[in-house]
């Protein structure tokens, strides 16, 4: 997996990811904990996550074509510097829930610009034959930073130094921008299908048309809808469970997030890639979905176990949750990159992000309402049951056959022609 770091361009790209996600892990822990403690309301917690996703849902499709049309390196640097400014503005407003939620939304706008450019740059830097290796390293790195970041965030929160947290995060965006700007080989997509001569609106329309006419990608979008809807419910309720039901301290809140990331590292670096060598990505994705759903239902007896044996049982539950999470993220990324032609990866990524963000936001709002009606523990277990039902029913749909035809490993992206000739539609 680490052999890809011999590529100097990808090494710098990876180092930028390390510092940026380290800062994100620290500040995200602080922001979520601040909002949870200040509001003590699952709906407000959900609103904070909602605000983070909203820009991607509204502007993702509009900003996505930029990654296919203009220099990706410049786009990512601009997004990093913009997010640096937004994080600095959080320092004087960290006591205000409303101000934090507004600033989270503005920071999400920068991510809506950065993410399509970043995801579509991975095959350009790593090479088509090394996509799976690059994805495994990227997912493992994210998980590792999610261990270190929340752990440092927990330490800063014990010291009650939230200003230092936001300053540190702002600095990491600057360092990330420096690494990215130094990658001279990272630029616009080189393809006969390049959108450089297209008008901007035409690029948006052609991107949506090309992506949605590919059976595998079309079904992947459909698959994302119920999964991200339920994930939205889970995200809202899980934070409320930890802070308002289990009453974990600031330190334990950060270290629990870090513990989940330990499992995610094992999953992304070893378990999920190994599964992709033995099974098709679609099979791994649905299996992971069902397992996470089952594990969410275990949260009901977990409360009894916590009272009987202490908080250690919560840590065990969280590390397995992190491990299972990789069985969704890794195959999902693999399916997307192997199904999308290079010239449309920026727009494909933004369309995927739009669908995921929109349905996750709906789930977040539903999660807050469900928590108020039946409680956060029952709401989390119910969401897990819905994931199990989703994993069982989706393979019965006709369109699943096309997605299931994509193999793992280091296969090259599937062309639109092959996908169109494959079995088809819903």
C-alpha positions in Angstrom: 0.0 0.0 0.0 2.8 2.5 0.9 4.7 1.7 -2.3 2.6 4.4 -4.0 4.4 7.0 -1.9 7.4 6.6 -4.2 5.4 8.8 -6.5 6.6 12.3 -5.5 3.4 14.0 -6.6 1.2 11.6 -4.7 3.5 11.8 -1.7 2.9 15.6 -1.5 -0.8 15.1 -2.1 -0.8 12.6 0.8 1.1 14.9 3.2 -1.4 17.6 2.5 -4.2 15.2 3.4 -2.5 14.3 6.6 -2.2 17.9 8.0 -5.6 19.0 6.7 -7.5 16.1 8.2 -5.5 16.3 11.4 -6.8 19.8 12.0 -10.3 18.8 10.9 -10.4 16.0 13.4 -9.4 18.4 16.2 -11.9 21.1 15.4 -14.8 18.8 14.4 -14.6 17.2 17.9 -14.6 20.5 19.6 -17.5 22.0 17.5 -19.8 18.9 17.9 -19.1 18.8 21.6 -19.7 22.5 22.0 -23.0 22.4 20.2 -24.1 19.2 22.0 -23.3 20.7 25.4 -24.6 24.2 24.7 -27.9 23.0 23.2 -28.6 19.6 24.8 -31.0 19.1 21.9 -30.6 16.2 19.3 -32.4 18.4 16.7 -29.8 21.2 17.1 -27.0 18.6 16.8 -28.6 17.4 13.6 -28.9 21.0 12.4 -25.1 21.4 12.8 -24.5 18.4 10.6 -27.2 19.6 8.3 -25.4 22.9 7.9 -22.2 21.2 7.0 -23.9 19.2 4.2 -26.2 21.9 2.9 -23.6 23.7 0.6 -22.8 20.4 -1.1 -26.4 19.7 -1.7 -27.1 23.2 -3.1 -23.9 24.1 -4.9 -22.2 20.7 -5.4 -23.5 20.2 -9.0 -22.6 23.8 -9.9 -19.1 23.6 -8.5 -18.3 20.0 -9.6 -17.7 20.9 -13.3 -14.9 23.3 -12.2 -12.8 20.2 -11.4 -13.2 18.9 -15.0 -12.8 22.4 -16.6 -10.1 24.2 -14.7 -6.8 23.6 -12.9 -7.6 21.3 -9.9 -4.5 22.3 -8.1 -5.6 26.0 -8.0 -9.1 25.0 -7.0 -7.9 23.0 -4.0 -5.5 25.7 -2.9 -8.3 28.4 -3.1 -10.6 26.1 -1.2 -8.0 25.5 1.6 -7.3 29.2 2.0 -11.0 30.0 2.1 -11.7 27.4 4.8 -8.7 28.8 6.8 -10.4 32.2 7.0 -13.8 30.6 8.0 -12.2 28.6 10.8 -10.4 31.7 12.2 -13.8 33.4 12.3 -15.0 30.7 14.7 -12.7 31.9 17.4 -14.8 34.9 18.6 -18.1 33.0 18.2 -17.4 29.7 19.8 -19.9 30.4 22.6 -22.8 30.9 20.1 -24.5 27.8 18.7 -26.2 29.9 16.0 -22.9 31.5 14.8 -21.1 28.2 14.8 -23.8 26.6 12.7 -23.7 29.5 10.2 -19.9 29.3 10.0 -20.1 25.5 9.5 -22.3 26.1 6.5 -19.8 28.5 5.0 -16.9 26.1 5.6 -19.0 23.4 3.8 -19.0 25.6 0.8 -15.2 25.4 0.6 -15.4 21.6 0.9 -18.0 21.5 -1.9 -15.3 23.0 -4.1 -12.4 21.0 -2.7 -13.8 17.5 -2.6 -14.6 16.9 -6.3 -11.2 18.3 -7.3 -9.5 16.1 -4.8 -11.3 12.8 -5.6 -10.9 13.3 -9.3 -7.1 14.0 -8.8 -6.4 10.6 -7.2 -6.3 8.6 -10.5 -4.4 11.4 -12.2 -1.6 11.2 -9.6 -1.6 7.5 -8.7 -2.4 6.1 -12.2 -5.4 4.1 -13.2 -3.8 0.8 -12.3 -3.1 2.0 -8.7 -6.6 3.3 -7.8 -7.3 0.6 -5.3 -3.9 1.1 -3.6 -4.4 4.9 -3.5 -7.9 4.5 -2.0 -6.8 2.2 0.7 -4.0 4.5 1.7 -6.3 7.5 1.6 -9.0 5.8 3.7 -6.4 4.5 6.2 -4.8 8.0 6.5 -8.2 9.6 7.2 -8.9 7.0 9.9 -5.5 7.6 11.4 -6.0 11.3 11.5 -9.4 10.7 13.0 -7.6 9.0 15.9 -5.0 11.6 16.5 -7.3 14.6 15.8 -10.0 13.8 18.3 -7.4 12.7 20.9 -5.7 16.1 20.7 -9.1 17.8 20.5 -10.0 16.0 23.8 -6.8 17.3 25.4 -7.5 20.9 24.2 -11.1 20.6 25.5 -9.9 19.5 28.9 -7.8 22.6 28.9 -10.8 24.6 27.7 -8.7 26.2 25.0 -11.0 26.3 22.0 -9.2 29.2 20.4 -6.1 27.1 20.1 -8.1 24.4 18.4 -9.4 26.7 15.7 -5.9 28.3 15.2 -4.4 24.9 14.8 -7.0 23.9 12.2 -6.5 27.1 10.3 -2.8 26.5 10.1 -3.3 23.0 8.7 -5.3 24.4 5.8 -2.4 26.7 4.9 0.1 23.9 5.1 -2.2 21.7 3.0 -2.3 24.5 0.4 1.5 24.7 0.3 1.8 21.0 -0.4 -0.8 21.0 -3.1 0.6 24.1 -4.9 3.9 22.4 -5.1 2.6 19.5 -7.2 3.4 20.8 -10.7 2.0 17.8 -12.5 -1.5 18.3 -11.0 -3.7 20.3 -13.3 -6.6 19.9 -15.7 -7.8 16.6 -16.9 -6.1 15.3 -20.1 -8.7 13.7 -22.2 -10.3 13.9 -25.6 -13.6 14.4 -23.8 -12.2 17.4 -21.9 -14.8 20.1 -21.2 -12.4 23.0 -21.7 -14.3 24.1 -24.8 -17.7 23.7 -23.4 -19.6 26.6 -21.9 -20.1 26.2 -18.2 -23.8 25.5 -18.2 -23.3 23.0 -21.0 -20.6 21.3 -18.9 -23.0 20.9 -16.0 -25.7 19.4 -18.3 -23.4 17.1 -20.2 -21.9 15.9 -16.9 -25.3 15.0 -15.4 -26.4 13.4 -18.7 -23.2 11.3 -19.1 -23.1 10.1 -15.5 -26.8 9.2 -15.2 -26.9 7.3 -18.5 -24.3 4.9 -17.3 -26.2 2.0 -15.6 -23.6 1.3 -12.9 -23.4 4.9 -11.8 -27.1 5.4 -12.0 -27.7 2.5 -9.7 -24.9 3.6 -7.4 -26.8 6.9 -7.0 -30.0 5.0 -6.3 -28.1 2.8 -3.8 -26.8 5.9 -2.0 -30.3 7.3 -1.3 -31.6 4.9 1.4 -28.1 4.3 2.8 -27.3 8.0 3.4 -30.8 8.7 4.6 -30.3 6.2 7.4 -26.7 7.3 8.0 -28.1 10.8 8.6 -30.4 9.4 11.3 -27.5 7.5 12.9 -25.2 10.5 12.9 -27.7 12.7 14.7 -28.7 10.1 17.3 -25.2 8.7 18.1 -23.9 12.1 19.2 -26.9 12.6 21.3 -26.5 9.1 22.8 -22.9 9.8 23.9 -23.5 13.3 25.3 -27.1 13.2 26.6 -27.7 9.5 27.5 -24.3 8.1 28.3 -23.1 11.5 29.6 -19.5 11.0 28.5 -17.0 13.7 29.5 -15.2 15.9 27.0 -12.2 13.7 27.3 -14.1 10.5 26.7 -16.0 12.1 23.8 -12.8 12.8 22.0 -11.2 9.5 22.8 -14.3 7.5 21.8 -14.1 9.2 18.4 -10.5 8.2 18.2 -11.4 4.6 19.2 -13.8 4.4 16.3 -11.0 5.5 14.0 -8.8 2.7 15.3 -11.4 0.3 13.9 -11.6 2.3 10.7 -7.8 2.1 10.2 -7.9 -1.7 10.5 -10.9 -1.8 8.2 -9.5 0.5 5.5 -6.0 -0.7 5.6 -6.6 -4.5 5.8 -10.1 -5.9 6.2 -11.9 -4.0 3.4 -9.1 -4.3 0.8 -8.8 -8.0 1.6 -12.5 -8.4 1.1 -12.4 -6.6 -2.2 -9.8 -9.1 -3.4 -12.2 -12.0 -2.6 -15.5 -10.4 -3.4 -17.0 -7.8 -5.8 -17.2 -4.2 -4.4 -21.0 -4.2 -4.6 -21.2 -7.4 -2.5 -18.8 -5.9 0.1 -20.8 -2.6 0.1 -24.1 -4.3 0.8 -22.7 -6.7 3.4 -21.1 -3.8 5.2 -24.4 -2.0 5.1 -26.2 -4.9 6.7 -23.5 -5.4 9.4 -23.6 -1.8 10.4 -27.3 -1.9 10.6 -27.2 -5.0 12.9 -24.5 -3.4 15.0 -26.6 -0.2 15.5 -29.4 -2.3 17.0 -26.9 -3.5 19.7 -27.0 0.0 21.1 -30.1 -1.0 23.2 -28.3 -3.6 25.3 -25.2 -1.5 25.3 -26.8 0.9 27.7 -27.3 -1.9 30.2 -23.7 -3.2 29.6 -22.4 0.3 30.3 -24.2 0.6 33.6 -23.0 -2.9 34.6 -19.4 -2.9 33.4 -18.6 0.7 32.8 -17.6 2.8 29.8 -15.2 0.2 28.4 -18.2 -1.6 26.7 -18.9 1.7 24.8 -15.3 1.7 23.6 -15.6 -1.9 22.3 -18.8 -1.1 20.5 -17.2 2.0 18.9 -14.1 0.3 17.7 -16.2 -2.4 15.9 -18.4 0.4 14.5 -15.3 2.0 13.0 -14.2 -1.3 11.5 -17.5 -1.9 9.8 -17.6 1.7 8.5 -14.7 0.9 6.1 -16.9 -1.8 4.4 -19.0 1.1 3.1 -16.5 3.8 2.4 -13.8 1.7 0.6 -16.0 -0.2 -1.9 -18.1 2.9 -2.5 -15.0 4.9 -3.6 -13.8 1.9 -5.6 -17.1 1.6 -7.5 -17.3 5.2 -8.3 -13.7 5.6 -9.6 -13.9 2.4 -11.6 -17.2 3.4 -13.2 -16.5 7.0 -14.1 -14.6 8.1 -17.2 -11.7 10.5 -16.3 -13.3 13.5 -18.1 -16.4 13.3 -15.9 -14.9 12.5 -12.5 -15.3 16.0 -11.1 -18.9 16.2 -12.2 -19.6 12.6 -11.2 -18.1 13.3 -7.7 -20.3 16.4 -7.3 -23.4 14.5 -8.4 -22.7 11.7 -6.0 -22.0 14.3 -3.2 -25.3 16.1 -4.0 -27.3 12.9 -3.7 -25.5 11.8 -0.5 -25.7 15.2 1.1 -29.4 15.7 0.2 -30.6 12.4 1.6 -28.3 12.6 4.6 -29.8 16.0 5.5 -33.3 14.5 5.2 -32.1 11.7 7.6 -30.6 14.2 10.0 -33.9 16.1 10.3 -35.8 12.7 10.6 -33.3 11.6 13.2 -33.9 14.7 15.4 -37.7 14.1 15.1 -37.5 10.4 15.8 -35.3 11.0 18.8 -37.9 13.3 20.3 -40.7 10.8 19.6 -39.2 7.5 20.7 -35.8 8.4 22.3 -32.3 8.4 20.9 -31.5 4.8 21.8 -34.7 3.4 20.1 -34.2 5.8 17.2 -30.7 4.6 16.6 -31.8 0.9 16.7 -34.7 1.6 14.3 -32.3 3.3 11.9 -30.1 0.1 12.1 -33.1 -2.0 11.2 -33.8 0.1 8.2 -30.2 -0.4 6.9 -30.6 -4.2 7.2 -33.9 -4.0 5.2 -32.1 -1.8 2.6 -29.2 -4.3 2.2 -31.7 -7.2 1.7 -34.0 -5.4 -0.8 -31.6 -3.6 -3.1 -30.0 -6.7 -4.7 -33.5 -7.7 -5.8 -33.7 -4.7 -8.1 -32.8 -5.2 -11.8 -30.2 -2.4 -11.9 -28.1 -4.1 -9.2 -26.8 -6.6 -11.8 -24.8 -3.9 -13.6 -23.2 -2.6 -10.4 -22.4 -6.2 -9.3 -20.5 -6.7 -12.6 -17.7 -4.4 -11.5 -14.8 -6.3 -10.0 -12.4 -5.2 -7.3 -8.6 -5.2 -7.4 -6.7 -2.8 -9.7 -9.1 -2.9 -12.5 -9.3 0.1 -14.9 -12.4 2.2 -14.9 -15.3 0.7 -16.9 -16.1 2.7 -20.1 -19.5 4.1 -20.7 -19.9 1.9 -23.8 -19.4 -1.3 -21.7 -21.8 -0.1 -19.1 -24.5 0.9 -21.6 -24.4 -2.6 -23.1 -24.7 -4.2 -19.7 -27.9 -5.2 -18.1 -29.7 -2.3 -17.2 -32.1 -0.2 -15.5 -34.4 0.0 -12.6 
